[in-house]
Amino acid sequence: MSINETKYTMQEAAEMLEVSHSRIRQLCIEYDLGEKLGQYRLLNDEDITFLKAIPRKIGRPKSA
């Protein structure tokens, strides 16, 4: 990590990826992304790129 590395909050990441803040939180926990700073989690450009690459299933899950 460099000193000049850009950090994003989960809300900023959610706006960039056009998903909810809750979904970003779920993905960060699932894939262990971001740097935890107190109650906040900060994401860098590499984390954002990883999140963009995750395929998104749109719509309601099919019932069993």
C-alpha positions in Angstrom: 0.0 0.0 0.0 1.3 3.4 -0.9 0.7 6.6 1.0 -1.1 8.2 -1.9 -3.5 5.2 -2.5 -7.1 6.2 -2.9 -9.5 4.8 -0.2 -13.2 4.6 -0.6 -15.9 4.1 2.0 -18.4 1.3 1.5 -21.1 3.9 0.6 -18.8 5.4 -2.1 -18.1 1.9 -3.4 -21.9 1.1 -3.5 -22.6 4.2 -5.5 -19.8 3.4 -8.0 -21.0 -0.2 -8.4 -24.7 0.7 -8.4 -25.6 -1.7 -5.6 -26.7 -1.2 -2.0 -24.4 -0.4 0.9 -25.6 -3.6 2.6 -24.5 -5.7 -0.5 -21.0 -4.1 -0.4 -20.8 -5.0 3.3 -21.8 -8.6 2.6 -19.2 -8.9 -0.2 -16.5 -7.4 2.0 -17.2 -9.9 4.7 -17.5 -12.8 2.4 -14.3 -12.1 0.5 -12.4 -10.4 3.3 -11.9 -7.1 1.4 -11.1 -3.7 2.7 -9.2 -2.3 5.6 -11.1 -2.2 8.8 -10.7 1.1 10.6 -12.8 1.2 13.8 -16.3 0.6 12.7 -15.6 1.6 9.1 -14.2 -0.4 6.3 -12.1 1.3 3.6 -11.7 -0.1 0.1 -8.9 0.6 -2.3 -8.8 0.5 -6.1 -7.8 -3.2 -6.1 -10.8 -4.1 -4.0 -13.2 -2.1 -6.2 -11.8 -3.9 -9.3 -12.3 -7.2 -7.6 -15.9 -6.3 -6.7 -16.6 -5.2 -10.3 -15.5 -8.7 -11.6 -18.0 -10.6 -9.4 -20.9 -11.7 -11.6 -24.2 -10.4 -10.4 -27.4 -12.4 -10.4 -30.3 -10.1 -11.0 -33.8 -10.8 -9.7 -35.4 -12.9 -7.1 -34.0 -16.4 -6.5 -36.0 -19.3 -8.0 -37.9 -21.3 -5.4 -37.0 -24.9 -4.7 
